[in-house]
Each structure stands twice: as structure tokens, then as C-alpha cells.
Amino acid sequence: LNIMKASPHNNNVWGATYNTRNNVTTDAGAGFEQTLTGMTVGIDSRNDIPDGIATLGAFMGYSHSHIGFDRGGHGSVGSYSLGGYASWEHESGFYLDGVVKLNRFESNVAGKMSSGGAANGSYRSNGLGGHIETGMRFTDGNWNLTPYASLTGFTADNPEYHLS
């Protein structure tokens, strides 16, 4: 939310892309390589209210993760997301921010058993996450200090799936 708060405009359309790659090795040979690519787009509106500023916004996104295992096999997860956020900032520097996000995950696995056989499967699941943060922004010239407290949570359903 800090990027949106820094915008000089009251109404914003924004987007963000990301791409990461992780290589993990272990002494036991159970390493893997993972890539994650995604994009999020959103829109928000900031309004002056008595003694402060309120911002409301919505966003949606898609990401795809692929993982390959050193011992053979691979998997992938596609994630569709939809969410909203709100922010209230008092002219004194006190603020309260919140984000809620829904996800739909589509997962596939093509495993390799220690016997050499294949184990394949796919499933879909849903997730719900949230974040709330409150703090106080102190500024003086070119510096600022922002002590804050936050709480983040996420839950997903646990579908049954079978490998074949």
C-alpha cells in the first residue's frame, strides 16, 4: 500500500510483474529448482476526509510456479487472485491498512517414485488471506520513522487428491 500512498494522483491504475528463480541443493540429493512468474493489476481511489485520507482499491492477478526435482519429476501451480484493500491515514501520522485476497490454485504433479515408476496427479484448491497493519508515521524534513504492528493470515482448503 505504501507505493499507492506515494502516488501524487487521487485515482490510480497500476500493475506489477515479478519473476523469481530458486535453486535448492541438499546433501541428501533432494534439491529442486523453482521459478515463479506473475502479474497483478489494480485500481484505487484516494479521497480527502475530515482530518485525513482514505484509500479504497481492488486488484486481480495471475501467477505460475514450476518446480523440477533433482531426483526426477516436476510440478506446477497456477494461482488466480482477486482482492481488495483499504487505508486510512490521520493527519497526525496514525494509519490503519487492510488487505483481503482470494486465491484459486490449480496444481499438477508428475512425480518419480524411488522404484522408477510415475506418480501423476492434479487438484484445485481455494485460499483466503488477509493483512492488517497499524502504526504511526513520524516525519521531519528528509527522514521518517514508522513504528507499526501487523497481523497476516492465510488459509487454504485441503482437497483430497490421488496420484496414479
Backbone torsions as a table, in degrees:
resi	resn	phi	psi	omega
1	LEU	NA	-23.9	-177.8
2	ASN	-62.3	-34.4	178.6
3	ILE	-64.9	-43.2	179.6
4	MET	-66.8	-36.6	179.2
5	LYS	-65.4	-29.3	-177.9
6	ALA	-80.2	-10.1	-179.5
7	SER	-66.3	139.5	178.5
8	PRO	-78.1	-3.3	-175.6
9	HIS	-103.1	153.8	178.7
10	ASN	-84.8	-25.9	177.9
11	ASN	-123.8	130.4	-174.1
12	ASN	-133.6	142.1	165.5
13	VAL	-116.2	129.7	-173.8
14	TRP	-140.0	164.8	177.4
15	GLY	-151.8	155.0	177.5
16	ALA	-145.5	141.2	174.6
17	THR	-121.0	157.0	177.6
18	TYR	-150.5	152.8	179.5
19	ASN	-153.6	120.4	179.0
20	THR	-130.6	156.0	176.8
21	ARG	-138.7	131.8	179.2
22	ASN	-124.2	134.2	172.7
23	ASN	-118.1	121.8	-178.5
24	VAL	-120.4	128.3	176.8
25	THR	-119.9	150.4	177.5
26	THR	-135.8	156.5	176.4
27	ASP	-64.7	-26.5	-178.0
28	ALA	-84.0	-2.4	179.1
29	GLY	80.2	16.5	-178.4
30	ALA	-99.2	33.6	-178.1
31	GLY	-75.0	172.0	178.6
32	PHE	-156.1	164.4	173.7
33	GLU	-123.1	132.0	-177.6
34	GLN	-130.9	137.4	171.8
35	THR	-120.3	146.6	177.6
36	LEU	-136.5	123.9	179.7
37	THR	-130.3	139.3	179.5
38	GLY	-164.7	173.9	179.8
39	MET	-147.9	141.9	175.6
40	THR	-131.5	136.5	175.6
41	VAL	-127.2	150.4	-178.1
42	GLY	-155.8	174.5	178.9
43	ILE	-144.4	142.7	177.2
44	ASP	-149.3	165.9	179.8
45	SER	-136.6	129.0	179.2
46	ARG	-109.8	133.8	-176.9
47	ASN	-133.0	139.3	173.0
48	ASP	-73.3	133.7	175.7
49	ILE	-128.8	167.6	179.0
50	PRO	-54.0	124.5	176.6
51	ASP	66.8	19.0	179.1
52	GLY	177.3	-161.7	-178.1
53	ILE	-134.5	137.5	175.6
54	ALA	-119.7	138.5	178.4
55	THR	-127.2	134.0	174.0
56	LEU	-125.3	139.4	-179.4
57	GLY	-152.1	166.3	177.2
58	ALA	-139.1	153.4	179.8
59	PHE	-149.2	161.6	173.3
60	MET	-145.0	156.0	-177.2
61	GLY	-158.6	170.2	174.6
62	TYR	-142.2	139.4	173.2
63	SER	-140.5	156.1	178.6
64	HIS	-136.9	131.1	178.4
65	SER	-120.9	136.0	175.9
66	HIS	-123.9	137.8	179.4
67	ILE	-131.4	133.5	176.3
68	GLY	-120.1	132.0	-175.8
69	PHE	-97.4	140.0	-179.6
70	ASP	-58.5	-33.1	-178.1
71	ARG	-87.4	9.3	-179.7
72	GLY	103.9	154.9	-179.4
73	GLY	92.5	163.6	-179.3
74	HIS	-158.1	168.7	178.7
75	GLY	-154.4	167.9	178.0
76	SER	-151.1	154.6	175.6
77	VAL	-137.7	124.7	170.8
78	GLY	-103.6	138.6	-177.9
79	SER	-131.0	123.2	172.8
80	TYR	-102.5	135.7	-177.6
81	SER	-133.3	152.9	177.5
82	LEU	-145.8	134.3	-177.3
83	GLY	-157.9	178.3	178.1
84	GLY	-144.8	159.4	178.7
85	TYR	-145.6	156.2	178.9
86	ALA	-143.9	148.1	179.0
87	SER	-143.5	140.5	173.4
88	TRP	-131.0	127.2	179.3
89	GLU	-128.8	120.6	178.5
90	HIS	-80.3	151.3	-179.5
91	GLU	-62.1	-17.4	177.3
92	SER	-74.8	-15.0	-177.1
93	GLY	108.8	-13.3	176.9
94	PHE	-69.1	139.0	179.6
95	TYR	-143.2	160.8	175.8
96	LEU	-140.8	123.2	-179.9
97	ASP	-121.9	147.7	175.5
98	GLY	-146.4	145.3	178.3
99	VAL	-136.5	138.1	173.0
100	VAL	-129.1	137.5	-176.3
101	LYS	-141.6	133.3	174.1
102	LEU	-105.3	141.0	178.2
103	ASN	-128.0	149.9	169.5
104	ARG	-124.3	117.5	-177.7
105	PHE	-105.0	137.7	173.7
106	GLU	-121.7	111.6	-172.4
107	SER	-114.1	142.5	176.7
108	ASN	-135.4	141.9	176.2
109	VAL	-136.2	137.2	174.0
110	ALA	-127.0	88.5	-174.5
111	GLY	-90.2	162.6	175.9
112	LYS	-121.9	120.7	-178.5
113	MET	-76.2	158.3	178.9
114	SER	-62.9	-22.6	177.2
115	SER	-80.3	-7.0	-179.2
116	GLY	99.9	-12.0	179.5
117	GLY	-75.6	165.5	-179.8
118	ALA	-95.1	150.1	174.6
119	ALA	-137.7	105.8	-174.4
120	ASN	-116.9	150.0	177.2
121	GLY	-171.9	165.9	176.3
122	SER	-150.7	155.0	178.0
123	TYR	-160.3	163.7	177.3
124	ARG	-121.0	146.9	177.6
125	SER	-147.9	164.3	-179.6
126	ASN	-119.3	149.8	178.6
127	GLY	-135.6	155.7	177.2
128	LEU	-138.6	127.3	179.5
129	GLY	-130.4	158.7	178.1
130	GLY	-152.7	155.5	178.7
131	HIS	-145.1	135.2	174.2
132	ILE	-132.7	139.4	-177.8
133	GLU	-142.6	139.2	174.5
134	THR	-136.3	147.5	-178.6
135	GLY	-170.2	-172.7	-179.3
136	MET	-134.8	123.6	-179.2
137	ARG	-97.2	117.6	176.0
138	PHE	-106.7	126.1	179.8
139	THR	-129.7	148.7	176.2
140	ASP	-156.7	103.9	-179.9
141	GLY	65.1	-117.6	-175.4
142	ASN	-94.3	7.0	-179.5
143	TRP	-127.2	158.3	172.5
144	ASN	-146.6	155.7	178.4
145	LEU	-133.6	129.6	-176.2
146	THR	-132.8	86.6	171.1
147	PRO	-71.4	140.9	-177.7
148	TYR	-152.0	166.6	172.5
149	ALA	-131.9	141.9	-179.3
150	SER	-143.7	160.7	178.0
151	LEU	-139.8	129.5	-179.8
152	THR	-127.3	139.3	178.1
153	GLY	-143.1	154.1	177.6
154	PHE	-150.1	140.4	174.5
155	THR	-138.8	150.0	177.1
156	ALA	-138.2	148.6	175.8
157	ASP	-72.1	163.9	-173.0
158	ASN	-121.2	81.6	-177.1
159	PRO	-70.3	150.8	173.4
160	GLU	-78.9	138.8	174.0
161	TYR	-144.1	155.7	-177.4
162	HIS	-127.8	140.5	175.4
163	LEU	-95.4	141.5	179.3
164	SER	-124.9	NA	NA
